[in-house]
């Protein structure tokens, strides 16, 4: 009863020839670092977008206010340039009524 010798079980060796636990560190640490940088970049971009949207809404409100002020100034200018207004001012100062060439119409 001679038995044939049994083969030794095959155990693959680590390619580095060193510690078998080194492979997760080589993959895991860079992945965690990339994820941390991605999360930080995402938070920073979100903060910048929020900040710029707030500034945009403030600028839009300023444009609305300045447009209203511009309309008021234009109506005052039109009133000052009207024939009646110029005639009244000229009468107060004792001047002759303006001719058609002297009056600018808006």
For each residue, the residues with C-beta under 8 A, 3 or more apart:
1:
2:
3:
4:
5:
6:
7:
8:
9:
10:
11:
12:
13: 17
14: 17 18 19 20 22 23
15:
16: 19 22 23
17: 13 14
18: 14 22
19: 14 16 22
20: 14 23
21: 24 25
22: 14 16 18 19 25 26
23: 14 16 20 26 27
24: 21 27 28
25: 21 22 28 29
26: 22 23 29 30
27: 23 24 30 31
28: 24 25 31 32
29: 25 26 32 33
30: 26 27 33 34
31: 27 28 34 35
32: 28 29 35 36
33: 29 30 36 37
34: 30 31 37 38
35: 31 32 38 39
36: 32 33 39 40
37: 33 34 40 41
38: 34 35 41 42
39: 35 36 42 43
40: 36 37 43 44
41: 37 38 44 45
42: 38 39 45 46
43: 39 40 46 47
44: 40 41 47 48
45: 41 42 48 49
46: 42 43 49 50
47: 43 44 50 51
48: 44 45 51 52
49: 45 46 52 53
50: 46 47 53 54
51: 47 48 54 55
52: 48 49 55 56
53: 49 50 56 57
54: 50 51 57 58
55: 51 52 58 59
56: 52 53 59 60
57: 53 54 60 61
58: 54 55 61 62
59: 55 56 62 63
60: 56 57 63 64
61: 57 58 64 65
62: 58 59 65 66
63: 59 60 66 67
64: 60 61 67 68
65: 61 62 68 69
66: 62 63 69 70
67: 63 64 70 71
68: 64 65 71 72
69: 65 66 72 73
70: 66 67 73 74
71: 67 68 74 75
72: 68 69 75 76
73: 69 70 76 77
74: 70 71 77 78
75: 71 72 78 79
76: 72 73 79 80
77: 73 74 80 81 106
78: 74 75 81 82 106
79: 75 76 82 85
80: 76 77 85
81: 77 78 85 86 103 104 105 106
82: 78 79 85 86
83: 86 87 98 103
84: 87 88
85: 79 80 81 82 88 89
86: 81 82 83 89 90 98 103
87: 83 84 90 91 97 98
88: 84 85 91 92
89: 85 86 92 93
90: 86 87 93 95 96 97 98
91: 87 88 94 95 97
92: 88 89
93: 89 90
94: 91
95: 90 91
96: 90
97: 87 90 91
98: 83 86 87 90 102 103
99: 102 103
100: 103
101:
102: 98 99
103: 81 83 86 98 99 100
104: 81
105: 81
106: 77 78 81
